[in-house]
Amino acid sequence: MTKLKMTYFEPEDVLHLLIAEGTEVDSIELGPQITAELNANGELIGVEIFKASSFLRDFLLETVQAKLLNLTLAKTG
């Protein structure tokens, strides 16, 4: 497996994660803002995140808030 490469296209607000070298022959929409890129063998070679800045912001906020809630509940429980 090659080293993960990330490229951010600021004008389009798209984050592209290259997982493995190869030609994309198919893609699958995993969610409203996430597309998986597949090679001829159906193996994952890349991921595109559209509206990346808001997607990552929301993901991080939700993750941090959940962690803080768990820490707070553990202290009071």
N, C-alpha and C positions, 0 to 999 in steps of 0.2 A: 504494500500500500504506500502510495506517495504521501508526502507531507501535505496537510491541509493548506490550501491557499485561499485567501479571502480578497475579494475586490469589491469596493464600494463605488457605485456609479451615482454620484451626488445629484446631478440634474434630474435623474429618473427616480432617485431614492430607492435603489435596488442594491441589495447585498447578494453577491454571488459567492458560494462556497464550492471550490473545486476539490473534490475528494479523491478522484483518480483520473488519470489521463485517459482519453478515449473520445470517440465520436458519439454525440448524443443522437439516438435514433428514436427515442420516445420520451414522454414526460407524463407525470401523474400529478394532478393537483391534490395536495395533501390537506389544504385548507384554503380559505379565501385569499391568503397572502403568501402561500408557500407552494412551490412547485419542485418536485423531485425529478432530476434528469437521469435517464437510464441509457446504458449502452445496448448493443445488439444482443447481449446475453441476459438482459433484464437486470443488470447490476447497477447499483446506485453510483453515479460518478459526479453528481453535483446537486446543489440545492440553490434555488433562487428565492429570496425573500423580498417581496414587493412592499412598498411603503415601510421600508426597513426601520427608519428612525422611530416612527410611532409604534411599530410592532415590538422592537427591542425595548423601548421605554416602558410600554405597558407590561411586557413580560417581566422585566426587572422589577418594576413596582409591585406587581402581584406576588412575585417570588419573595421579595424582601418583606412585604407586609405579612405574608403567610408565616415566614420565619419569625418575625417579631411577635406575631400573635401567639405562636407556639411557645416562644420564650416567656411571654407575659403570662400565659396560662400555666406554664410549668412553675413559675415563681409563686403564683397565687393559689395553685391547686395543691 
